[in-house]
Amino acid sequence: MKELIKVAHLEKYYGSTDNTTKALNRVSFTVDGGEFTGIMGTSGSGKTTLLNMLAMIDSASSGHIYFDHEDITLFDEEKQAAFRKENLGFIFQDFNLLDTLTLEENILLALNLHGDSNKTAKAKAKKIMGELGIYEFAKRFPYQVSGGQKQRCACARALITEPKLILADEPTGALDSKSSTMLLDTMNAMNSQMGATILMVTHDAFSASYCSRILFLNDGEVFHELYKGTKTRRVFLNEILDVLAVAGGESDA
């Protein structure tokens, strides 16, 4: 697989000279295209900061992030906005759907921003909603569907522009266990069947067990890494729990 992301010696400091907090400490790793990578760690470990760096919501204090071998830490605001639009999809814990639009319209909005014609956009939306099992709810508003259906709509919105990378921030955090499992199965299909590259921040070991690789952060540093390989999800889950137990990590599993 081709290397999509290279994070090199990334550091992030907050605060003033007299009172500085180091959120990331020389973090380095790579992500290949088509990988489903999880980032785990306790509160304050730096995982959300790292996700914000990759999304260019926050800037690095030092170090570099290469995306397709281009250093995105050097981009100005205009180039950052264009990069996000062309390359990134987002899935958030609280769905971020517009309540005044139907599920279909929420998905179409992403394509309209990309300049697709109405006919082309509707055909794409119908296809992706069918693949994610929400086409029958296309004309419903977010308040008329379940949390799991809202989150699958958010997945459809993230996928429909065919981004090179999907960033997911605690995507199961607002869901019950049944909806969480359905969403994770959906994300697994997005990765294995649609070829989506996914980077997911989570503190939940059950959610992390769906990934192909886990990076564990502690005090702003990568202290461990696990690969799933050919292991069953149950075996991988137990390995994740073992690492969290050693690190004193939190988990909902």
Residue pairs with C-beta under 8 A, 6 or more apart in sequence:
1 32
1 33
1 34
1 35
2 32
2 33
3 30
3 31
3 32
3 33
3 69
4 31
4 32
4 33
4 35
4 67
4 68
4 164
4 165
4 197
5 30
5 31
5 54
5 65
5 66
5 67
5 165
5 199
6 30
6 64
6 65
6 66
6 69
7 27
7 28
7 29
7 30
7 50
7 54
7 63
7 64
7 65
7 66
8 28
8 63
8 64
8 65
8 66
9 26
9 27
9 28
9 62
9 63
9 64
10 24
10 26
10 27
10 28
10 50
10 53
10 60
10 62
10 63
10 64
10 65
11 22
11 24
11 25
11 26
11 27
11 60
11 61
11 62
11 63
12 22
12 23
12 24
12 46
12 49
12 53
12 58
12 60
12 61
12 220
13 20
13 21
13 22
13 23
13 61
14 20
14 21
14 23
15 21
22 220
23 46
23 49
23 220
24 46
24 49
24 50
24 53
24 60
24 63
24 220
25 46
25 219
25 220
25 221
26 63
26 221
27 46
27 50
27 63
27 217
27 220
27 221
27 222
28 222
29 215
29 222
29 225
31 37
31 197
31 199
32 197
33 164
33 197
34 191
34 195
34 196
34 197
35 191
35 197
35 198
35 212
35 213
36 187
36 188
36 191
36 197
36 198
36 200
36 210
36 211
36 212
36 213
37 198
37 199
37 200
37 211
37 212
37 213
37 214
37 215
38 200
38 201
38 202
38 207
38 208
38 210
38 211
38 213
38 214
38 215
39 47
39 50
39 51
39 199
39 200
39 201
39 202
39 214
39 215
39 217
40 47
40 202
40 203
40 205
40 208
40 214
40 215
40 216
40 217
40 240
40 244
40 249
41 47
41 203
41 216
41 217
41 218
41 249
42 203
42 218
42 247
42 248
42 249
42 250
43 203
43 250
45 217
45 218
45 219
45 220
46 217
46 219
46 220
46 221
47 201
47 203
47 217
48 169
48 201
49 58
49 220
50 201
50 217
51 167
51 169
51 199
51 201
52 58
53 59
53 60
53 65
54 65
54 165
54 167
54 199
55 84
55 88
55 90
55 167
56 72
56 75
56 80
56 83
56 84
59 73
60 73
63 73
64 71
64 73
65 71
65 72
65 73
66 72
67 83
67 87
67 164
67 165
68 164
72 80
72 83
75 83
85 113
85 114
86 163
87 163
87 164
87 165
88 163
88 164
88 165
88 166
88 167
89 157
89 158
89 159
89 161
89 163
89 165
89 166
89 167
89 196
90 96
90 158
90 166
90 167
90 168
90 169
91 151
91 154
91 155
91 158
91 166
91 167
91 168
91 169
91 171
91 187
92 154
92 169
92 171
93 169
93 170
93 171
93 173
93 174
94 174
95 142
95 147
95 150
95 151
95 153
95 154
95 174
96 154
97 103
97 106
97 142
97 150
97 153
97 154
97 157
98 105
98 106
98 109
98 142
99 141
99 142
99 143
100 141
101 109
101 141
102 138
102 139
102 140
102 141
103 129
103 134
103 137
103 138
103 139
103 140
103 141
103 142
103 145
103 149
103 150
103 153
104 122
104 125
104 129
104 138
104 139
106 142
106 153
106 157
107 125
107 128
107 129
107 153
107 156
107 157
107 160
108 121
108 122
108 125
109 157
110 157
110 160
110 161
111 120
111 121
111 124
111 125
111 160
111 161
112 121
114 161
116 124
124 160
125 138
125 156
125 160
126 135
126 138
128 156
128 159
128 160
129 135
129 138
129 153
129 156
131 189
131 194
132 152
132 155
132 156
132 159
132 186
133 152
133 186
134 145
134 149
134 152
134 153
134 156
137 144
137 145
137 149
137 153
142 150
142 153
145 153
146 179
147 174
147 175
147 176
147 179
148 175
148 176
148 178
148 179
148 180
148 182
148 183
151 171
151 172
151 174
151 175
151 179
151 183
152 182
152 183
152 186
154 171
155 183
155 186
155 187
155 190
158 166
159 166
159 190
159 194
159 196
163 196
164 197
165 197
165 198
165 199
166 190
166 196
166 197
166 198
166 199
167 199
167 200
168 187
168 198
168 199
168 200
168 201
169 200
169 201
170 201
170 202
170 203
170 204
171 183
171 187
171 200
171 202
171 207
172 179
172 180
172 183
172 184
172 202
172 204
172 207
173 204
175 183
180 206
180 207
184 206
184 207
184 210
187 198
187 200
187 210
188 210
190 196
190 198
191 197
191 198
191 212
200 207
200 208
200 211
202 208
203 249
203 250
203 251
203 252
204 251
204 252
204 253
205 237
205 240
205 241
205 244
205 251
205 252
205 253
206 237
206 251
206 252
206 253
208 214
208 237
208 240
209 228
209 233
209 234
209 236
209 237
209 240
210 233
211 228
212 227
212 228
213 225
213 226
213 227
213 228
214 225
214 226
214 240
214 243
215 222
215 225
216 222
216 223
216 224
216 225
216 226
216 243
216 244
216 247
216 249
217 223
218 247
223 247
224 243
224 247
226 236
226 239
226 240
226 243
228 236
231 239
237 253
240 251
240 253
241 251
241 253
243 249
244 250
244 251
